[in-house]
Amino acid sequence: MLITRCGSIHTFGMRYPLDVAFLSEVGVVLAVFRGVSPGEFRSHPEAWCTIERPARKGAWLEEGEQLWVVSVSVGMAG
């Protein structure tokens, strides 16, 4: 999930750990946190947006990579 204008996250109330990456305004990965357990807080002072997924083994984003967003769709649940 991509969360825009987001420099911090918490996992209070979550039932599973997350992999989290904080990105700069131009898409550079500033910080990566793997397996953030429920009940924790993470932030980065220069982050412009955050990407998160349920934690799992395998490849994930790395600090210094640059991501390019090609298209964003906004959906509504319900």
Secondary structure, DSSP 8 states (H G I E B T S, - for coil): -EEES-SEEE-TT-SS-EEEEEE-TTSBEEEEEEEE-TT-EEE-TT-SEEEEEE--SS----TT-B------------
